[in-house]
């Protein structure tokens, strides 16, 4: 009788364990396609530099954008192989190239930008098949900076129905670096793991690269709030924002995952770009596997 009791107890324990594991098992991440247009084909990326950036800072960002659709980076993993994940979304490839640039070093709208200022700045360039990127320097505050680190949206081109897209990304070296420049800065919340060394030696700009990469991926796959996303349209999980904090295999909250380390500088990276550049890029959702895909 005791043996039967023990056996029944063991079976019940196994059943509870199984049921609990089923409950806590993560649901597959699925970004639904909402039948809207995506940005495909040749896309021009215009840059609006708001505030003071050094020539080196500008070249880091320009090289990054041009690396996305370049085959000149022969070392793997490459920035372009990361961007090729976007080809798996409906409509084929998106080829990015830097177009026009404007330097607004005299802060024409002041050093605190409100939300309506962003589309106004973006409208300095008009045209279809373009992404106008506003980059604010470390001494420029933007409404809601620490809550988002960057954003993307769309504006009308002329008076017709055609809409253009824009992105804003801020330099967070002195503003919320624990949120917007992680893992190159100590995080504000969570496990206090040591920060990684920035691959280009600039915590603010290397943090901008992570946020810019996120928003470029989100923009081409959900340019007008009716592309790929999960959740509400006004607060969606998108192609890259659905994979926040994941940079390499084995990542978990507070740990970016396994990445490469440059022996001479100790800098961490997971992507090689043009002109010998190295970058740390976040995971992107792969629609073929419904998983967040990292380069490593």
Buried (B, 14 or more C-beta within 10 A) or exposed (E): EEEEEEEEEEEEEEEEEEEEEEEEEEEEBEBEBBEEEBBBEEBBBBBBBBBBBEEEBBBBBBBBBBBBBBEEBEEEBBBBBBBBBBEBBEBEBBBBEBBBBBEBEEBEEEEEBEEEBBBEBBBEBBBEEBBBBBBBBBEBBBEEBBEBBBBBBBBEBEEEEEBBBBBBBBBBBEBBBBBBBBBBBEBEEEEEEEBBBBBBEBBBBBBBBBBBBBBBBBBBBBBBBBBBBBEEEEEBBBBBBBBBBBBBEEBEEBBBBBBBEEEEBEBBBBBBBBEEBBBBBBBBBBBEEEEBBBBB
